[in-house]
Amino acid sequence: MSIPILETCRKRKRRPKLFGLHSFGEPGCPINPTGPFRDNIRCFLQQCAEPEDYCVKGMPIWCTLLVRDKTSVVPLYTIEESVNHSLNPFCDHCRCTGWSNHLVSKRKYHVVIPNDRDWNKPLEDNVLNIHSHLLHGLIHCNGFGHLLCINGVEGGSKYLYGREIMDLWDRICEILRARKISVEDASKKHGMDLRLLHGVAYGHTWFGRWGYKFGRGSYGVLEENYDKAIEILSSQKLDKIIQDFSDREQSRQIKCTVQHYRDLSESQLVTIRDLFKFMLTVKSHSALQKKLVAATTAPSASVQKKSIRISFHKKDNSKEKYMRCKRFTNVIAHMDSRWPAKRLEFAAEVIVDALKEHKSEVGHGGMTRQDLRDAARIHIGDTGLLDYVLKSMNNVIVGCHIVRRGINSARVLEYTIHDIDNPVKVSEAKEEIYQKPLPDVLPAPVPGTDVYNDVVYLYNNTLLNYPESDLLELATQAVLDSKHFVKDQPFRDEDDQLLRFFCRVKPRLFEVENMSTETSRTGELVIVQLHATVHDLKQAAEKALRDTYCIMDKFVVTEIDNLGEMEDRDVLFGALESGEEILVGGSGIDLDSNLRHEGGSGNWIVRCECGARDDDGERMVACDICEVWQHTRCCGIEDSEAVPPLFVCPGCCIPFGPPMTDSPLAFQNSDDLLLDSATVYGMDFEYENCTRINFLNQEESMIFDTAIRELGLGSKSLVINLRASRENHGGHLKSLKAESPALNHGGKPSNYDRNQLLEINSGSFFDMEM
């Protein structure tokens, strides 16, 4: 396999630079820069990378070669994206992380390790939109960045494990002195959300091993809510769990599982955290794994009976093999997806058709994840949807086929398809089994035979489906709604002959009408000589701000607040301490530029009942009257449902009736446990008392305002699903708005009864193209 940069070096008759994969990024290896990120990245590209002889959409590329072993060389690409020439100048990742108020940086640096199969190919034009990279990180030139994806062996790599890639990324960020790195943790394994499992077992996510901590929660979850939720879930007593399940069918299985691992553990297992932590340790340590196998293969008389039952089940291996499969429709019924079920089913059918076509052409073997994804993309352009469905397709039945997933002999993730009603493989007696609906709940595993099966069983029952406990349900939801985690790189002042300051522009310079978003208070690192003057500091600050931010391109520093009456020729040494923050004033900020804040130039407002005041990456809907955005989930719109073409928020419904003072959804004692007493946490509820008005035609729909007044809605939420176009009703809605000035107040929605939701449906809404 020949990597393109190697060919380039041969043509130029230059010896390529090679670095060790596991030592690259260690202190002093290969460089040891001490400046700000914007300068360190340039030093990195100059000394540790070779420029490619091609570009991607006008963006220059550098390649660093990392040697893993004698047989594999890993290409690490760095792509410089100029924001002024980019089609996507704003950063969605900053917005979802809570950095919408950061000024737009001039450059973005993408760090990419492509999938193994693409190492010997030039980068494609859509390289920044591919989700199958082994590594994709993005760092703005101000040092704030995002880890976008990590894919190790389980993601299709033949050579690199997830921890290896994560270690490399962490060392790169450390040596380049990135300031803050965010990651959205949506990783799953065996159907379990790892941020929940690892949060309970270790007190932090998988990324927490590298210092990533709570950054921002969705649906108004704050850090104190998250910490309290983790504490509540992880402190569950095992004996209390056994007692609470005593009258349920899972009682015996949970009791046996707990006792089994208590017998294996040398220390006492008291809480659910102790149990999960030990079980994950057993899985990762071979010595304990052997002990576990020995314990299950050399049992006592009572356990021997279990072994007999195990061998009994194995006699009809093929029957058990298919009974463990679940229909894809049942799988997606329990999935929290932003795509509707029909869309997921269609994607699954496209994947099955691709596997069938491959099987008919080749006759044997399966398709790698990348090949299958590429084949499905011919029919479905949404790569996020395909990745989501592919993760869910393992031992699932789609139509009359079973789709399986596994690692082949080349250690590559591979998908295979099997025909259920194949007369060669399946007897007529077994075919009767497939005609029966498969159970939604898999049979309980025998404790000790497979650790992950035991973990999944306890995860589903003690974390997701704990009996009659609103508190635990609320805590679990709070953890699952916390996806954004951040690693903060602390400032290090070197022992050298240099002074370092954090330069921040005075806030009053941004206090103008067209700068509605409050600008971030993060300062830029400025470095000057030990005996530099005030004038030198002004020039260094001016250069740093001009080099970093788009609207600062012509900024001129005229004053520094911290220096009092000092003049430009005065020496700084002794007047300021290294590491101190300074406020600078001046002129030349381009306040009319569209490239002001990373969140974009729009002035849209988020004000949701869960407490959210900014976009957190979750699905939202805007009120068609006040244009305030709210979460669809908090408005009672399921993720599987389409967003209604016309939506009126509860605040704008106040003129139609007296507001309700108390919310029936207020959770008892929630203010002492997880959430603010004034906040109703966004959860899923049934809408039983739903008033529906069916308009038979457009003429009858013109009386909908009269119908609303007669119903006396109070401050309920109004969702209007109209088959006709929005233009047909827009004028009528505007007349309502003009009739009642309160409809345009855009104020904070008051508490309302979400069990009384008015839906006005005209015709067949679900047949509309959304």
N, C-alpha and C positions, 0 to 999 in steps of 0.2 A: 504494500500500500504506500503510495507516494503522496505526501501532503503538498499542496500547491506551493507553499513558501519554500519547500526544499527544491522544487524545480526552478523557482525564481533565483535561489542562491546559486544553483548550478549554472544558470545562464549568466549570472553576474560574476561567476567564478569567485564567489565569496563563501567562506565557511559559516554555516548557520550557527546561531547562538543556541546552546542547549543548556537546560537547567533541570535539576532534579525535582520531580513532582512533589515529594514529601518534605523537601527542605526549602522549596521556593517560598519566599515571603518571611522566612525566619529573620530575626534581627541581623542586619548587615548582609543578608543573602537574598538577592545580589546587590541591593543598594540599601542605603540607610538615610533617606531624606528626612529633614527636620522642619521643613516649611509647611505651608498650608496645602490642602489637597490640590488646588488649582495649579500650583507649581510642581508638586510631587508627581502628578500624573504625567506631566511633560517630561520630567526626568526619567520616569519609568519607561515611557515610549521610546525615548532616545537611547537608553542604555540596555533595556531588557527586551526589546521587540524589534522586528524587522517590518518595514512597510511593504504591503502587498502592491502588486502592479495593476490593481483594478480597484474600483470603488463600488459601493452599493448605494444607488440613488444619490450619487454625488458625495457620499460620506466616505472619508478615508478610513483605511483598515490597517491595523498592525497585527502581527502574529508573534506569539511567544511559544516556543517549543519546550514542552515539559516531558522528561523521560521518566516513565513509570517503572519499566524494567527493560531487559535487553530486547524485548520483542515489540514494545508499544511506545509510541511517541504521541503525546496528547497535544493538539493545537489549542492554544488559548488566544482568542481574538479580542482585540479592543477596537471598537468602532466609535468615532467621534461624530456626534450629531450636532450641527449648528442650528440653534433654535430659530434664528432669523430666517433660515431657508427651509425649515421643517414644515411638513404638512400638519403635524401635530405638535405645536409649540408648547401647549399646556400639558400638565402632568396629572393624569387621572389618579395615579398612585399617591401623589402628594395630597390630593383632595380627600381620598378615602382614609388616609392616615391621620388627617387633621392638620396638614401643612398647607391648606389652601391659601393662607395669608403670606406665604413666603414669596418674595420677589422672584420673578422669572429669571432663571440663570441663562447665561449665553450659550452654554454648551452642556451636552449630556454625553456621558461615556458609558457605552454598553460593553460589558465583559461577558463573552460568550464562549462556551465549549459546546460545539455541536454534538449531535448524536453520533455514535461510533460509525455508522454507515455513511456519514457525510464528511468524514475526516479527509478523504482524498478528493473532495469536490470544492470548487469555489463557493463562497457564500451566495445564497440566493437573494433576490431583491426583497423578498418578504421575510428576511432573516429575523427582524425584530418582532414579528407576529407569530413565530413558530413556538409552540409550547412543549415540544419534545426535546429541546436542548438539555444536555446534561447539566449545564449551568447557564443562567442568564441573570446578570445583575446590572443595575442601572445606577450611576452616581452622577449627580449634578455637579457642576464645577464649584459650587459653594460647599461641597462635602457632604450633603444630605443625599441619601440614596435608598434603593429598594432592592431586595432580593426577590426576583420575579419567579424563578423556578429552579428546582433541584431534582434531578432524576438519576438515580443510581442503578444498580442491577435490577431492582424491581421495576424501574421505569424503562428498561430495555437495553441498558448498557452491558457490554460484554466484559469490560475491564474495570470500571470504577464503581466503588460503593458510595452510597450517599454520604457517609461520614467522611470519606476521603475528600469528596468534592466540597463539603461544608467546611472542613478544616482548611482547605486551600483558599476558599472565599474569605474566610475569617482572617487568614494571614495577609491576604492582599489588602483588605480594608485596613488592617492594622498598620502595615508598612506604608500605605499611601496616606494614612492619617485621615480617613473619612470621619466625619463628625457624628452622624447618626444614620443608622441603616434600619429600615423597616422590612417586615415580612408579613404577608397574609397567610396564616396557618390554616389551610383547608385540607391538610393531609389526612388520609384514611388508610387503615390497614385491617383486613378481614371485616370490613364494614363498620369499623369503630373509628370515631373521630379521635385522633391522637391527642388533640389539645385537651380533650376531656379525660381520656385515660391517663396520660402522662401528668396532667394537672393533679389528678387525685393521687397517683402513685408517687410522684416526685415533688409536687408543689409547683411545677413549671412545665412548659411544653417541651417537645423534643428540641426545639431551637433554644430552649433555656440553657442547654449545656454550653452554649457559646455566648451566654450573657444577654439573650433577648428577653425582655420583660414586657409586662402589659403596657401597651401604647395607647390604644383607643378601643372602646367597645361599641358595638352596634346597638341600636334601639335604646340609647341613653344609658347603657351600662358604664359605670364609673369604676376606677381602679379599686376603691374601697368595696364596691359591690362584688367585684371579681374575687378579691382576696377573701371576703367573707364567705362567698359561695364555695370556694375551694376548701376553706376550713370546715364548713358544714358537711360537705360531701366526704372529705377524707377522714373526718373524725367519727364516722359511724362505727359503733361497736359491733363486732361480729356476732356476739351473743344476742344483741338486740335485733340484728337482722334475722337471725335464725328464729327468734321469737315472733317477729312480725310476719314471717312467712309460714308460721306453724300451721295455719289453717288453709294453706294454699297448696296446689299441686306441685309447686317447685320446692316445697319444704324439704323433702328427703334429699333431693339432688344437691341443694345448696348446703345442707348440713353435712353431707358426705364429702363434698368438695372442700369445705372449710376444714373439716377434720383431717382430710388426706394431707393437705399442705401444712397443717399444724404439726402432724406427725413427722413430716420431712424437715421442718425448720428447727434449727438448733436454738433460735431465740423465740420468744413468745410472740404470737401474732394476736394482737388485740383489736386493731381497727382495720377498716377496709383498705386504708393506705398500706398498712403492714402487709396485708395479704397480696394486694396487687403488686407491690414492690418486690416481694419475694418471688411471686410467680414469674414476673418478667426477668428476674435474676436467674431463676431456674432455666428459663428458656435460653439465656445467653451464656451460661457457664456449662461447659461440657462435663465437668466433674459432678456437678449437681444433677445434670441431666442423666448421667450414668446411674447415679444413686436413685433417681426417679424411676428409671427403667428397671433397675434391680428390685425396687419396691413393688412394681406392678407385675413383674415376672416371677417373683418368689413370694407369693402371698400366703396368708394364713388360710385356715379352712374356710372361713367365711368369705374371704376374697376369692378363693378358688372357685366358688360358685359363680362369682362374677366372670371369671375367666371362661367357665363353661358356657355362660350366656354369650360372651363375646365370640367364642368359637362357633357357637350355634348360629349367630347372626352371619358369620362369615361364610357359612356353607352356601348361602344363596347370595354370593357376592354381587352378581350382576343386578339382582333385585334391589339390594341396598344401594348400589351405585346410582341407580336412577331415582330411587326414592329420596335421595338427598338433594336432588335438583329441585329448584323452585321455578315456577312460571315467572317470566319477566314482568307480567302484569302485577303479580303479587309483590315482587321486589320493589317496583317503583311506587307501589301504594304506600310504602312506609318510608320513602325517601323524601327528604326536604329539598326539593328541586325548584329552581326558578323557571324551568320549562314545564309546560303542561304535559299531562300523561300521554296524550295523543302524539305529541311531538317526540317524546322519548320512545314510544312504540315504533314510530316511523323510522327513527334512527336505528333502532335494533333490527328492524326488517331489512334496511339497507345493508347493515353489516352482515347479516345472515346471507343475503343474496351475493355479497362479495365473496364470502367463504364458500358458498355453493359453486360459484363460477370458478374459483381457484381449484376446488376439489375435482370438478368435472374436467378441467384442463390438465392438471398435474396427476390426479388420481390418488395421491397420498400426501401425507404431511399437512402441516398447517401454515398459517400466515403469521409473520411477525407483527407486532403491534403497529410498527411504522407502515409496513406494506398495507395492512388492513385499513389503517387510518387514511392513507393516500387514496386507496380504492374507493372508500366511502366519501371522500371529499369531492369526488366527481359529481355526486348527487346532493351533498349537503355542504354548504360553505361555512357553516358555524362550527369552527374547530373546537370551541369550548363545549358545545353540545356533544360532539363525537368523543372527546376525552372523558366527559362525564359518564356517557353510556358505556364506553369501553371498560372503565373502572368497575362498573357494576355487572359486567357480563362474565360470570364464572359459574359453571354448573347451573345455567339457567336454560329454561325451555322457551323457545320462541317459535310459535306455530307447531310444526311437527319435527323440530330439530332441537338438539341440545348443543349449546356452545360452551366449550371448556377453555380454561386458560392455564398455562403452565410454563415452566422453564425447560427448553429443549436441551439437547446434548451440547450445543454451543453456548449455553447459558444465556439465551435470549428469550425474552417473553414471547410466547407463541399462542395463537388461538386456533382451535380445531373445532370442526362441526361433525355431529353424529346424527344419523337418521334414526328417530325413535322407532318407527314402524318398519324397520329393515327386517325382513323375514329370516335373513341369515343369522342375525345377531340376537333377535328377540323372539322368543317363543310366543305362541298365541296366549298362553296363560299370563305371561308378563305384560302383553299388550293391554290386558284388562286394567292393569295398574295405572297405565298412562291415561286411560280414559277417565279415571277418577280424578277429581281435583286434588292437587297436592296440598298438604297442610301448610298453613302460614307459619307455624312454629316447628322447627326441626326437633327431632328427638333429642332428649337430654344426653350429653356425652358422658361416658364413663370416666369418673375423675382419675386423672393421672395418665391416661392414654395419649392425650395431646394437650399440652399446656395452653396453646392458643384457643382451643375449643373451650377449655375451662374459663379462660379469661373472657371470651366472647359471651359465654353463658352468664357469668356474673355481671359483666358490663350491661347486658341487655336487661337484666332483672333488678339489679341493685342500684343502677344509675339512671336508666331510662324508664323503667316500669315499676318503680317502687310502689307498693300498695298503699293507697289512701294517704299520701303525704304531699300536701301542697307545697310545703317548705322545700323538700328535696326536689320536687319538680321545678320550682322556681329557681333553685340554686343551679340545677343542671342546665336550664335554659340560659341563665346568666353566663355560664362558662362557654356554652356553645355560641353565644352571641358575642364572644370576645375573640376576634380573629386577628387583630392587628397588634403585632409585637415589635418592639424597637430596641436596638442595642445602641447605647450612648457611649461613644468613645471619649473618655475624660481627657481634658487638656493636660499636656505634659510640657513643662518648661525645661528646656535642656540646660545643662551646665556648660554654657559657652559665653562668648563675648557678644551676645545679641540680646536685644530687648523685644519682647512680644506683647502686643496689645490686641484687644478685640475692639474693632472700630464699628460703631453703630451710628447711623444717621439719626438726627433729632426727629422725634415723631411729628413735631409740628410742621415739618416740611411736607408731610403727606396729608395733612388735615385740610383737604379741599373737597369740594362737592363731588367730583367724579372719582374720588378714592374712597368708596363706601366701605370697603373691606379694611379692617385694621391690619396694618402691616406687622409682620413678625418682628420680634425684638432680638433676633439672632444677629450677632455681629460678625464681621469678617476679620480673620487673623492677619495682622500686619506685623512685619519684622523689620527692625532697623538696627543699626550698629549701636554699640554701647555708648558712644559719645556723640550720637546723632542730635541735631538741633530740632527745634519746634518746626522749622520749615521742612526739614527732612521727613518728619512724621506726617505732615500735611500732604506732601508729595506721595509718600508711600500709601497713605490711606486713599488718596484720590486714585492712584494707579490700581489698587486692589479692587475698589468699588467699580471702576470703569471696566476692569477686566472680567468682572463676575456677573453683573446684572445688566439687563437690556436697557432699562430706563435710566441707568447711570452712565450712559456712554459719553455724555458731555458734562458730567458733574464736576464742579470745581469746589474744593474745600477751602473755606475762608476762615474758619474758626474752630477751636477745640475747647469745649467747656471746662474740662478738668484742669486746665493750665492757668486759670486766673489771669493775672496781668503779664504773664511771660510773653516776650517778643519772639519773632521768628528766629533770631540769631542765638537765642538762649539754648543751653544744653539741657537735654531731658534728664540725664542721669541725676538721681536724687529727688527729682520732682514727681516722677511716677514709678510705681513698682511694676516689674515685668509680670504679665498675666492680667493686668488691670483692664477694665472696660473703659473706653473713652467715647464721648459723644461729639460728633462733628457736625458742623453746619456749613451751608454753602448754597450754591445755585446750579441750575442746569439740569435738574431732574425732569425727564420727559413725562409729565403727568398726563399728556394726551395720548400716549401710546397704548395700544391694546395689550401689549405684553407687560402687564403690571404684576399680577398675582398668578401663581401656579394654578389656582382654582378656576381661572378663566376670567373673562371680562364681563360676564353676565351678572346681573344684580338680583338673581332669583333668591328667594328666602325659604329656608327650612324651619318649620316650627311644628314639631310633632308632639302628640300627647305623651310619648314615652320620655320626653326631655331632650331629644335630639335637636340641635340648632345648626347642623351642618351635614353635608352629604357624608354618609358613612359606608357607601358602597352597596347598601341594600336597596331593593326595589321601592320606588316611591311613585306617588301620584300627586298632581297639582290640582288645587281647587280652581274651577273654571270661573269663579267670581273674584276671589281675593288673590289667586295665583300663588298661594303659599303651598309648599311641598310637604307631604307627610308620607310615612311608611304605609304601604298597602296592607301589611300585616296588622298594623295598629288601627287601620280603618276597617278591619274585618274582611278584607279581600284576600283570599287564599293565594298562595304562590302559584297554584295550579290553575287559577282563574285568570282570564284575560282582564286587563285594566279597562274599566268602563270608559266609553267615549266621552261621557260627561260626568263630572264628579263635583259635588258641593260639600265642603267641609262642615263640621258641626258648628263652628263659629259663625258661619254665614247663614245657618238655619235658625239662629236665635230670634229674628224678627217674626218667625212663624208661630211662636208660642213661648210661654215662660220657661226660662232655663231651669234645669234640674240642679239641685244643690248638692246632692250626694251621689256618688257612683256606687252601684251595687257590686262593682268589680274590685273595690278596695280590699286588699288582702289584710287580714287581721294580724296586727303586730308586725307588719312588714317594715315599719320604720325602725324597729329595734333590731332587725335581722339583715335585710339586704338593701332596701330601697327607701328613697325619700317618701314620707307619708303622703306628699302631695302628688306623687307619681303613680299612675296605674301602669304596671309593667305590661308590655305588649305580649299577649299570649293568644292562643287559638280558642275561640269560643263558638258554640252553636248559636244560631240565630233562630229561635223558635217563634217569637211573636213578630213575624215579618209581614208587614202590610204590603200587598202587591196590587197595583192598578194596571190593567191590561188595556192599552189603547188599540182599538181595532183599525184605526186609520189616522192620517195626519190631521184631519179636521178635529177629531176627538182629542188629539194630543194638545190642542191649543187651550184646553180647559185645565191643564195640569196644575197651574198656579192656584186655581179655585179649589181643586181637590186637595192640594197641600194645606191650604188654610182651613178647610173643613176637618182635616185629620188632626190638626193641632199638634204639630210635630214636637214643639219644644225645642231643645237644643240637641236633637238627634242628628245622626249623619244621614245625608241624602245621597244615594247612589242612583243615577238615572242611566239606564241602558236604552238607547234609542236606535232603532234600525235605520231611520232616516239620517241623512247627513247632519252634522253639527250646524251647518250654515242655515238649515231650515228652521232651527230653533234658536239660533244665536240672537236674532233681533228680539224675540220674546223674552229671552233671558236678560238681555240688556234693559228691557223695559222694567223687569222686576228689580234690577239693580238700581235704576234711576228712581223707582218708586220708593225704595227703602234705602236711605243712605247708609244704614248700618251694615248692609251687605258688602260694602266696599271698605270696611274698617281694617280688614287684614289683621285684626288683633289676635291675642292668644286664645285658642279654643278652650272653652270651659269643660268641666267634666260632663259626660253625657252617658246615657244608657245604651251601651252597644248591643244589648239584647233586643232593642227595638230599632231595626234598620229598615228604612223605607227603600224599596227597589221598585222603580217604575219601568216595566219592560214593554217594549213595542215590537211585535212580531217575533221572529226567531233570531235572537241576538247571537247565539252560539254558532250560527252559520255564517257570520260575518267574517271577512278577511281582516285580521288585525295587523 
